[in-house]
């Protein structure tokens, strides 16, 4: 698996390069989370995803410990 995107993500959020074990863990967690975070929401009619963009943005900001 190409870990290039995760390497860039680690540099952005950790301010350092990730080692191989971290890249493998990141890609595995993303794979597991992808099934639940952005699962199609058939019950919501025209909604494409089960999480709204504004909520997703707040989640990302909280993960980075930045104020909105």
Gaussian input, Z-matrix of N, CA and C with variables (Angstrom, degrees):
# hf/3-21g

backbone

0 1
 N
 C     1     B1
 C     2     B2     1     A1
 N     3     B3     2     A2     1     D1
 C     4     B4     3     A3     2     D2
 C     5     B5     4     A4     3     D3
 N     6     B6     5     A5     4     D4
 C     7     B7     6     A6     5     D5
 C     8     B8     7     A7     6     D6
 N     9     B9     8     A8     7     D7
 C    10    B10     9     A9     8     D8
 C    11    B11    10    A10     9     D9
 N    12    B12    11    A11    10    D10
 C    13    B13    12    A12    11    D11
 C    14    B14    13    A13    12    D12
 N    15    B15    14    A14    13    D13
 C    16    B16    15    A15    14    D14
 C    17    B17    16    A16    15    D15
 N    18    B18    17    A17    16    D16
 C    19    B19    18    A18    17    D17
 C    20    B20    19    A19    18    D18
 N    21    B21    20    A20    19    D19
 C    22    B22    21    A21    20    D20
 C    23    B23    22    A22    21    D21
 N    24    B24    23    A23    22    D22
 C    25    B25    24    A24    23    D23
 C    26    B26    25    A25    24    D24
 N    27    B27    26    A26    25    D25
 C    28    B28    27    A27    26    D26
 C    29    B29    28    A28    27    D27
 N    30    B30    29    A29    28    D28
 C    31    B31    30    A30    29    D29
 C    32    B32    31    A31    30    D30
 N    33    B33    32    A32    31    D31
 C    34    B34    33    A33    32    D32
 C    35    B35    34    A34    33    D33
 N    36    B36    35    A35    34    D34
 C    37    B37    36    A36    35    D35
 C    38    B38    37    A37    36    D36
 N    39    B39    38    A38    37    D37
 C    40    B40    39    A39    38    D38
 C    41    B41    40    A40    39    D39
 N    42    B42    41    A41    40    D40
 C    43    B43    42    A42    41    D41
 C    44    B44    43    A43    42    D42
 N    45    B45    44    A44    43    D43
 C    46    B46    45    A45    44    D44
 C    47    B47    46    A46    45    D45
 N    48    B48    47    A47    46    D46
 C    49    B49    48    A48    47    D47
 C    50    B50    49    A49    48    D48
 N    51    B51    50    A50    49    D49
 C    52    B52    51    A51    50    D50
 C    53    B53    52    A52    51    D51
 N    54    B54    53    A53    52    D52
 C    55    B55    54    A54    53    D53
 C    56    B56    55    A55    54    D54
 N    57    B57    56    A56    55    D55
 C    58    B58    57    A57    56    D56
 C    59    B59    58    A58    57    D57
 N    60    B60    59    A59    58    D58
 C    61    B61    60    A60    59    D59
 C    62    B62    61    A61    60    D60
 N    63    B63    62    A62    61    D61
 C    64    B64    63    A63    62    D62
 C    65    B65    64    A64    63    D63
 N    66    B66    65    A65    64    D64
 C    67    B67    66    A66    65    D65
 C    68    B68    67    A67    66    D66
 N    69    B69    68    A68    67    D67
 C    70    B70    69    A69    68    D68
 C    71    B71    70    A70    69    D69
 N    72    B72    71    A71    70    D70
 C    73    B73    72    A72    71    D71
 C    74    B74    73    A73    72    D72
 N    75    B75    74    A74    73    D73
 C    76    B76    75    A75    74    D74
 C    77    B77    76    A76    75    D75
 N    78    B78    77    A77    76    D76
 C    79    B79    78    A78    77    D77
 C    80    B80    79    A79    78    D78
 N    81    B81    80    A80    79    D79
 C    82    B82    81    A81    80    D80
 C    83    B83    82    A82    81    D81
 N    84    B84    83    A83    82    D82
 C    85    B85    84    A84    83    D83
 C    86    B86    85    A85    84    D84
 N    87    B87    86    A86    85    D85
 C    88    B88    87    A87    86    D86
 C    89    B89    88    A88    87    D87
 N    90    B90    89    A89    88    D88
 C    91    B91    90    A90    89    D89
 C    92    B92    91    A91    90    D90
 N    93    B93    92    A92    91    D91
 C    94    B94    93    A93    92    D92
 C    95    B95    94    A94    93    D93
 N    96    B96    95    A95    94    D94
 C    97    B97    96    A96    95    D95
 C    98    B98    97    A97    96    D96
 N    99    B99    98    A98    97    D97
 C   100   B100    99    A99    98    D98
 C   101   B101   100   A100    99    D99
 N   102   B102   101   A101   100   D100
 C   103   B103   102   A102   101   D101
 C   104   B104   103   A103   102   D102
 N   105   B105   104   A104   103   D103
 C   106   B106   105   A105   104   D104
 C   107   B107   106   A106   105   D105
 N   108   B108   107   A107   106   D106
 C   109   B109   108   A108   107   D107
 C   110   B110   109   A109   108   D108
 N   111   B111   110   A110   109   D109
 C   112   B112   111   A111   110   D110
 C   113   B113   112   A112   111   D111
 N   114   B114   113   A113   112   D112
 C   115   B115   114   A114   113   D113
 C   116   B116   115   A115   114   D114
 N   117   B117   116   A116   115   D115
 C   118   B118   117   A117   116   D116
 C   119   B119   118   A118   117   D117
 N   120   B120   119   A119   118   D118
 C   121   B121   120   A120   119   D119
 C   122   B122   121   A121   120   D120
 N   123   B123   122   A122   121   D121
 C   124   B124   123   A123   122   D122
 C   125   B125   124   A124   123   D123
 N   126   B126   125   A125   124   D124
 C   127   B127   126   A126   125   D125
 C   128   B128   127   A127   126   D126
 N   129   B129   128   A128   127   D127
 C   130   B130   129   A129   128   D128
 C   131   B131   130   A130   129   D129
 N   132   B132   131   A131   130   D130
 C   133   B133   132   A132   131   D131
 C   134   B134   133   A133   132   D132
 N   135   B135   134   A134   133   D133
 C   136   B136   135   A135   134   D134
 C   137   B137   136   A136   135   D135
 N   138   B138   137   A137   136   D136
 C   139   B139   138   A138   137   D137
 C   140   B140   139   A139   138   D138
 N   141   B141   140   A140   139   D139
 C   142   B142   141   A141   140   D140
 C   143   B143   142   A142   141   D141
 N   144   B144   143   A143   142   D142
 C   145   B145   144   A144   143   D143
 C   146   B146   145   A145   144   D144
 N   147   B147   146   A146   145   D145
 C   148   B148   147   A147   146   D146
 C   149   B149   148   A148   147   D147
 N   150   B150   149   A149   148   D148
 C   151   B151   150   A150   149   D149
 C   152   B152   151   A151   150   D150
 N   153   B153   152   A152   151   D151
 C   154   B154   153   A153   152   D152
 C   155   B155   154   A154   153   D153
 N   156   B156   155   A155   154   D154
 C   157   B157   156   A156   155   D155
 C   158   B158   157   A157   156   D156
 N   159   B159   158   A158   157   D157
 C   160   B160   159   A159   158   D158
 C   161   B161   160   A160   159   D159
 N   162   B162   161   A161   160   D160
 C   163   B163   162   A162   161   D161
 C   164   B164   163   A163   162   D162
 N   165   B165   164   A164   163   D163
 C   166   B166   165   A165   164   D164
 C   167   B167   166   A166   165   D165
 N   168   B168   167   A167   166   D166
 C   169   B169   168   A168   167   D167
 C   170   B170   169   A169   168   D168
 N   171   B171   170   A170   169   D169
 C   172   B172   171   A171   170   D170
 C   173   B173   172   A172   171   D171
 N   174   B174   173   A173   172   D172
 C   175   B175   174   A174   173   D173
 C   176   B176   175   A175   174   D174
 N   177   B177   176   A176   175   D175
 C   178   B178   177   A177   176   D176
 C   179   B179   178   A178   177   D177
 N   180   B180   179   A179   178   D178
 C   181   B181   180   A180   179   D179
 C   182   B182   181   A181   180   D180
 N   183   B183   182   A182   181   D181
 C   184   B184   183   A183   182   D182
 C   185   B185   184   A184   183   D183
 N   186   B186   185   A185   184   D184
 C   187   B187   186   A186   185   D185
 C   188   B188   187   A187   186   D186
 N   189   B189   188   A188   187   D187
 C   190   B190   189   A189   188   D188
 C   191   B191   190   A190   189   D189
 N   192   B192   191   A191   190   D190
 C   193   B193   192   A192   191   D191
 C   194   B194   193   A193   192   D192
 N   195   B195   194   A194   193   D193
 C   196   B196   195   A195   194   D194
 C   197   B197   196   A196   195   D195
 N   198   B198   197   A197   196   D196
 C   199   B199   198   A198   197   D197
 C   200   B200   199   A199   198   D198
 N   201   B201   200   A200   199   D199
 C   202   B202   201   A201   200   D200
 C   203   B203   202   A202   201   D201

   B1=1.4528
   B2=1.5240
   B3=1.3193
   B4=1.4579
   B5=1.5212
   B6=1.3065
   B7=1.4653
   B8=1.5263
   B9=1.3271
   B10=1.4593
   B11=1.5170
   B12=1.3275
   B13=1.4625
   B14=1.5163
   B15=1.3274
   B16=1.4629
   B17=1.5241
   B18=1.3238
   B19=1.4608
   B20=1.5254
   B21=1.3166
   B22=1.4693
   B23=1.5269
   B24=1.3097
   B25=1.4594
   B26=1.5299
   B27=1.3193
   B28=1.4669
   B29=1.5251
   B30=1.3399
   B31=1.4686
   B32=1.5196
   B33=1.3331
   B34=1.4592
   B35=1.5347
   B36=1.3205
   B37=1.4580
   B38=1.5280
   B39=1.3250
   B40=1.4609
   B41=1.5234
   B42=1.3378
   B43=1.4688
   B44=1.5318
   B45=1.3146
   B46=1.4675
   B47=1.5225
   B48=1.3122
   B49=1.4620
   B50=1.5238
   B51=1.3169
   B52=1.4674
   B53=1.5269
   B54=1.3194
   B55=1.4672
   B56=1.5328
   B57=1.3191
   B58=1.4729
   B59=1.5308
   B60=1.3256
   B61=1.4643
   B62=1.5335
   B63=1.3253
   B64=1.4664
   B65=1.5234
   B66=1.3205
   B67=1.4655
   B68=1.5266
   B69=1.3239
   B70=1.4678
   B71=1.5233
   B72=1.3372
   B73=1.4626
   B74=1.5234
   B75=1.3243
   B76=1.4631
   B77=1.5230
   B78=1.3270
   B79=1.4671
   B80=1.5237
   B81=1.3362
   B82=1.4659
   B83=1.5257
   B84=1.3295
   B85=1.4632
   B86=1.5230
   B87=1.3151
   B88=1.4608
   B89=1.5284
   B90=1.3158
   B91=1.4679
   B92=1.5312
   B93=1.3400
   B94=1.4643
   B95=1.5286
   B96=1.3106
   B97=1.4673
   B98=1.5272
   B99=1.3216
   B100=1.4636
   B101=1.5216
   B102=1.3067
   B103=1.4665
   B104=1.5260
   B105=1.3277
   B106=1.4620
   B107=1.5227
   B108=1.3132
   B109=1.4602
   B110=1.5217
   B111=1.3080
   B112=1.4526
   B113=1.5250
   B114=1.3011
   B115=1.4629
   B116=1.5283
   B117=1.3127
   B118=1.4668
   B119=1.5292
   B120=1.3002
   B121=1.4579
   B122=1.5238
   B123=1.3070
   B124=1.4672
   B125=1.5221
   B126=1.3141
   B127=1.4616
   B128=1.5226
   B129=1.3017
   B130=1.4565
   B131=1.5217
   B132=1.2800
   B133=1.4566
   B134=1.5110
   B135=1.3304
   B136=1.4608
   B137=1.5230
   B138=1.3223
   B139=1.4626
   B140=1.5254
   B141=1.3163
   B142=1.4557
   B143=1.5179
   B144=1.3188
   B145=1.4630
   B146=1.5139
   B147=1.3176
   B148=1.4504
   B149=1.5246
   B150=1.3142
   B151=1.4622
   B152=1.5256
   B153=1.3196
   B154=1.4571
   B155=1.5246
   B156=1.3336
   B157=1.4639
   B158=1.5321
   B159=1.3246
   B160=1.4662
   B161=1.5270
   B162=1.3184
   B163=1.4645
   B164=1.5267
   B165=1.3208
   B166=1.4618
   B167=1.5205
   B168=1.3302
   B169=1.4674
   B170=1.5281
   B171=1.3312
   B172=1.4695
   B173=1.5294
   B174=1.3182
   B175=1.4584
   B176=1.5220
   B177=1.3271
   B178=1.4581
   B179=1.5229
   B180=1.3310
   B181=1.4588
   B182=1.5228
   B183=1.3114
   B184=1.4592
   B185=1.5276
   B186=1.3181
   B187=1.4584
   B188=1.5265
   B189=1.3209
   B190=1.4709
   B191=1.5207
   B192=1.3356
   B193=1.4679
   B194=1.5162
   B195=1.3343
   B196=1.4551
   B197=1.5164
   B198=1.3181
   B199=1.4705
   B200=1.5207
   B201=1.3142
   B202=1.4653
   B203=1.5057
   A1=108.79
   A2=116.73
   A3=122.80
   A4=109.24
   A5=115.99
   A6=120.27
   A7=111.64
   A8=117.85
   A9=121.73
   A10=113.69
   A11=117.51
   A12=120.00
   A13=111.74
   A14=116.45
   A15=119.88
   A16=110.62
   A17=117.19
   A18=120.30
   A19=109.91
   A20=116.41
   A21=120.51
   A22=110.73
   A23=117.06
   A24=121.70
   A25=110.76
   A26=117.28
   A27=121.43
   A28=110.79
   A29=116.56
   A30=119.29
   A31=110.83
   A32=117.16
   A33=121.62
   A34=111.92
   A35=116.98
   A36=120.81
   A37=113.88
   A38=117.77
   A39=120.59
   A40=112.70
   A41=116.08
   A42=121.75
   A43=112.03
   A44=115.52
   A45=121.34
   A46=108.35
   A47=116.17
   A48=120.37
   A49=109.27
   A50=116.10
   A51=121.33
   A52=108.83
   A53=115.67
   A54=118.60
   A55=108.81
   A56=116.73
   A57=121.25
   A58=112.42
   A59=117.23
   A60=120.34
   A61=110.43
   A62=116.95
   A63=120.47
   A64=111.10
   A65=117.30
   A66=120.58
   A67=111.27
   A68=116.68
   A69=120.42
   A70=110.19
   A71=116.78
   A72=120.58
   A73=110.95
   A74=117.57
   A75=121.13
   A76=111.45
   A77=116.50
   A78=119.06
   A79=111.06
   A80=117.19
   A81=120.24
   A82=111.77
   A83=116.16
   A84=119.92
   A85=110.57
   A86=117.43
   A87=120.69
   A88=110.83
   A89=116.10
   A90=120.22
   A91=110.81
   A92=116.03
   A93=119.86
   A94=111.25
   A95=117.20
   A96=121.45
   A97=112.11
   A98=116.95
   A99=121.01
   A100=112.17
   A101=116.64
   A102=120.27
   A103=111.72
   A104=117.20
   A105=120.48
   A106=114.12
   A107=118.05
   A108=121.57
   A109=111.50
   A110=117.41
   A111=120.37
   A112=111.71
   A113=115.32
   A114=118.53
   A115=110.01
   A116=117.59
   A117=119.48
   A118=110.80
   A119=115.52
   A120=120.57
   A121=109.64
   A122=116.51
   A123=121.11
   A124=111.56
   A125=116.99
   A126=120.45
   A127=113.00
   A128=118.35
   A129=121.00
   A130=112.46
   A131=118.04
   A132=120.84
   A133=112.77
   A134=116.62
   A135=120.79
   A136=113.66
   A137=118.34
   A138=120.63
   A139=110.04
   A140=116.27
   A141=120.05
   A142=112.78
   A143=116.31
   A144=119.37
   A145=110.85
   A146=115.91
   A147=121.47
   A148=112.22
   A149=118.83
   A150=122.02
   A151=108.44
   A152=116.29
   A153=120.09
   A154=110.11
   A155=117.90
   A156=121.06
   A157=114.00
   A158=118.02
   A159=119.94
   A160=110.74
   A161=116.80
   A162=120.25
   A163=110.15
   A164=116.04
   A165=120.68
   A166=110.15
   A167=117.15
   A168=121.64
   A169=110.93
   A170=117.45
   A171=120.70
   A172=110.62
   A173=117.14
   A174=120.99
   A175=110.53
   A176=117.11
   A177=120.64
   A178=111.14
   A179=117.01
   A180=120.23
   A181=111.22
   A182=117.28
   A183=120.72
   A184=110.33
   A185=116.39
   A186=120.28
   A187=111.15
   A188=116.01
   A189=120.42
   A190=111.61
   A191=117.26
   A192=123.29
   A193=112.10
   A194=115.80
   A195=120.67
   A196=109.27
   A197=116.71
   A198=118.75
   A199=110.38
   A200=116.22
   A201=120.08
   A202=111.64
   D1=138.63
   D2=177.31
   D3=-78.94
   D4=120.91
   D5=-178.25
   D6=-100.45
   D7=15.36
   D8=-176.53
   D9=-57.03
   D10=-44.28
   D11=179.45
   D12=-65.55
   D13=-37.62
   D14=179.29
   D15=-71.46
   D16=-32.88
   D17=176.74
   D18=-63.98
   D19=-42.87
   D20=177.62
   D21=-65.53
   D22=-40.40
   D23=178.28
   D24=-62.27
   D25=-43.49
   D26=178.93
   D27=-62.48
   D28=-44.12
   D29=178.45
   D30=-60.19
   D31=-39.70
   D32=-178.37
   D33=-67.45
   D34=-46.01
   D35=-172.39
   D36=-93.69
   D37=-28.21
   D38=-177.40
   D39=-101.49
   D40=-10.85
   D41=-176.77
   D42=58.39
   D43=32.64
   D44=176.41
   D45=-161.65
   D46=166.84
   D47=174.77
   D48=-78.66
   D49=142.08
   D50=176.84
   D51=-86.14
   D52=148.08
   D53=175.73
   D54=-84.43
   D55=173.41
   D56=-176.18
   D57=-59.05
   D58=-41.98
   D59=-179.19
   D60=-62.43
   D61=-40.41
   D62=178.83
   D63=-66.46
   D64=-40.49
   D65=179.24
   D66=-64.50
   D67=-40.75
   D68=177.70
   D69=-64.86
   D70=-42.67
   D71=178.91
   D72=-64.43
   D73=-42.29
   D74=179.81
   D75=-62.39
   D76=-45.14
   D77=-178.43
   D78=-68.00
   D79=-37.11
   D80=177.58
   D81=-65.47
   D82=-42.50
   D83=179.03
   D84=-65.82
   D85=-40.95
   D86=178.84
   D87=-62.74
   D88=-40.40
   D89=178.99
   D90=-62.65
   D91=-44.23
   D92=179.43
   D93=-67.45
   D94=-41.83
   D95=-177.41
   D96=-70.58
   D97=-31.91
   D98=-176.92
   D99=-58.82
   D100=-29.38
   D101=-179.64
   D102=-69.95
   D103=-21.39
   D104=-174.40
   D105=-114.19
   D106=-35.68
   D107=-174.34
   D108=-67.77
   D109=-46.92
   D110=-175.30
   D111=-118.19
   D112=38.53
   D113=178.56
   D114=-67.65
   D115=138.00
   D116=177.57
   D117=-56.48
   D118=140.84
   D119=-177.63
   D120=-111.34
   D121=91.86
   D122=-178.68
   D123=-68.55
   D124=-28.85
   D125=-176.41
   D126=-74.27
   D127=-13.09
   D128=-176.17
   D129=-100.53
   D130=18.95
   D131=175.95
   D132=68.67
   D133=-111.71
   D134=-175.34
   D135=-83.21
   D136=-5.99
   D137=179.48
   D138=-63.79
   D139=134.19
   D140=-178.31
   D141=-84.41
   D142=-32.43
   D143=-175.90
   D144=-133.25
   D145=160.50
   D146=-178.12
   D147=-80.25
   D148=-9.85
   D149=178.81
   D150=-118.82
   D151=134.24
   D152=-178.05
   D153=-82.41
   D154=147.77
   D155=-176.99
   D156=-55.30
   D157=-41.10
   D158=-178.84
   D159=-64.49
   D160=-39.79
   D161=178.32
   D162=-66.90
   D163=-39.86
   D164=178.66
   D165=-61.48
   D166=-43.04
   D167=178.81
   D168=-62.10
   D169=-43.87
   D170=177.81
   D171=-62.94
   D172=-37.12
   D173=178.20
   D174=-63.68
   D175=-44.10
   D176=178.45
   D177=-63.64
   D178=-42.22
   D179=179.19
   D180=-64.20
   D181=-39.89
   D182=178.66
   D183=-64.86
   D184=-37.27
   D185=179.59
   D186=-65.56
   D187=-30.46
   D188=179.14
   D189=-90.72
   D190=-2.04
   D191=-179.78
   D192=59.36
   D193=40.10
   D194=177.90
   D195=-110.39
   D196=144.20
   D197=174.75
   D198=-69.60
   D199=154.53
   D200=179.73
   D201=-72.42

